[in-house]
Amino acid sequence: MTTHTPTADALNKELQALPAQHIELVNESMKHAGYFDGKESHFKLTIVSDAFEGKRLVARHQLVYNLANPLLTSQGGQIHALAIHAYTPTEWQGQSPDSPLCAGRNKS
């Protein structure tokens, strides 16, 4: 089966290593400069997991980045930006904050 979202699919597969109660991955590439149809370079991730319990924000992000590492442009992958919102189940109230602007070039 051919997919139209190979990068998102690959990232979702890597994230399965964390026991998550909720994962929401949004491709935000169309909001950034240089976008073309089908581009997968900017993502927002909201993830809720018991694995984050007792960990500071930096440690939570490190867990996610360790899984995403092969998909990042620095490692030859397609992901240029990954906004991570990592919560424990008790912290998460359904929120998914907006991602920051990308060098002020966001498209409407």
BELQUIMO-V450013 format. One record per pair of residues at least 6 apart in sequence whose C-alpha atoms are under 7 Angstrom apart, sorted by the first residue. I is the first residue (numbers start at 1). J is the second residue. If there is no record, write none. Layout:
[[I;J] [I;J]]
This chain:
[[7;40] [7;78] [11;68] [14;67] [14;68] [15;67] [18;51] [19;49] [19;51] [20;47] [20;48] [20;49] [21;48] [21;49] [22;47] [22;48] [23;46] [23;47] [23;48] [24;45] [24;46] [24;47] [25;43] [25;44] [25;45] [25;46] [26;43] [26;44] [26;45] [27;40] [27;42] [27;43] [27;44] [28;42] [28;43] [28;44] [29;35] [29;39] [29;40] [29;41] [29;42] [29;43] [31;106] [31;107] [31;108] [32;102] [32;105] [32;106] [32;107] [33;105] [33;106] [40;78] [40;79] [41;78] [41;79] [41;80] [41;81] [42;79] [42;80] [42;81] [42;82] [43;81] [43;82] [43;83] [44;82] [44;83] [44;84] [44;99] [45;83] [45;84] [45;85] [46;84] [46;85] [46;86] [46;96] [47;85] [47;86] [47;87] [48;86] [48;87] [48;88] [48;89] [48;92] [49;87] [49;88] [49;89] [50;88] [50;89] [52;60] [52;87] [52;88] [53;88] [60;86] [61;84] [69;75] [70;77] [71;77] [71;78] [71;79] [72;78] [72;79] [72;80] [73;79] [73;80] [83;99]]
